[in-house]
Amino acid sequence: MNNVHRPVLLEEVISFVKDDYSVVFDGTFGGGGHSSEILEKFKRIKVIAVDIDESALFRGKEKAKEYNDRLLLIKENFKNIDKVLKERGVEKVDFILADLGVSSNLLEDKERGFSFMKDGPLDMRMDRDLKIDARFVINNYSVSELAEIFKTLGEEPRALKIARQINEERKKAPIVTTKGLSDIICKVVRKGRGLHPATLVFQALRIYVNRELDSLKEFLNRSVDLLSKGGRVAIISFHSLEDRIVKNFFREEEKKGLLRILTKKPVTPKYEEVRTNRRARSAKLRVAEKIV
Ligand SMILES: C[S@@+](CC[C@H](N)C(=O)[O-])C[C@H]1O[C@@H](n2cnc3c(N)ncnc32)[C@H](O)[C@@H]1O
């Protein structure tokens, strides 16, 4: 598979990195786009990078060789940033980055079951060590539990209707593929000109299976303590649920006098980037600086 992932808001992220920084924590290594650019531009910086997807780390190994001991790659959830740094005897870092969500490489890989555009097993685990996948959720959760997930994590207005249809269909045969699920959703939601009918349900399932919002909250809570004075935390989010968490967290920490928000409004990609990279469309970057 080609490495199709293109880093979003790359220049903008780099513009927040200071020359005198020495250690960066990249919580979402992915295709290594942001990490590589930081390593290229700032020769004194070392990057400690984690990802929960083995395949991202596997591809990153070559990169790590290129940068020798300046790039350390670890399989870990970013919410465990404190553990990762402690185990390596690192007390503080100068820049913390998270570019949230799924990489294009995962979306493109039909075997990982993230996309309704490609038929594959209904999986959606970024971390293959997770016990519960999307197939288990869809076939075992009650109608009300499914509806709740679709409503809260997908903001899907037809959540209950879709959950009921899933329940009818799974009585006949288990729902095991992405296309199988997408077809069921299309029975109750008409295809229009806008989003594909399965978009919001797939988003909700992915967020649920990977516990994305909980990981983000834990990560943010632990990050502030680990930043050096003058250090910065930069988060790129792709939907309103994530962005709200980041915005509110930064505001709370600013009130406590710990962080200063550097992006009063989130930074969004330029027209040219959106035109050439669809994934950039909904990206929002928020950055804050540690002041004590
Ligand atoms: C959007 S991609 C990052 C792309 C990267 N910035 C680049 O330039 O190539 C997000 C990556 O974060 C990983 N990821 C998502 N949630 C994670 C978490 N809680 N902990 C660690 N990695 C995570 C995904 O597996 C994916 O590889």
The ligand as a Gaussian input file, in Angstrom:
#p B3LYP/6-31G(d) Opt

LIG

0 1
 C       -4.166000      11.790000      11.493000
 S       -2.991000      10.572000      11.795000
 C       -1.529000      11.446000      12.174000
 C       -0.739000      11.821000      10.974000
 C        0.619000      12.425000      11.249000
 N        0.551000      13.661000      11.973000
 C        1.372000      12.622000       9.950000
 O        1.749000      13.747000       9.647000
 O        1.602000      11.651000       9.228000
 C       -3.465000      10.036000      13.361000
 C       -2.633000       8.889000      13.897000
 O       -2.836000       8.836000      15.291000
 C       -2.998000       7.526000      15.712000
 N       -3.804000       7.612000      16.934000
 C       -5.104000       7.907000      17.051000
 N       -5.472000       7.930000      18.341000
 C       -4.344000       7.652000      19.066000
 C       -4.074000       7.557000      20.449000
 N       -5.035000       7.705000      21.370000
 N       -2.813000       7.294000      20.825000
 C       -1.818000       7.132000      19.908000
 N       -2.031000       7.202000      18.580000
 C       -3.282000       7.470000      18.163000
 C       -3.637000       6.809000      14.555000
 O       -3.328000       5.440000      14.574000
 C       -3.023000       7.521000      13.353000
 O       -1.886000       6.858000      12.902000

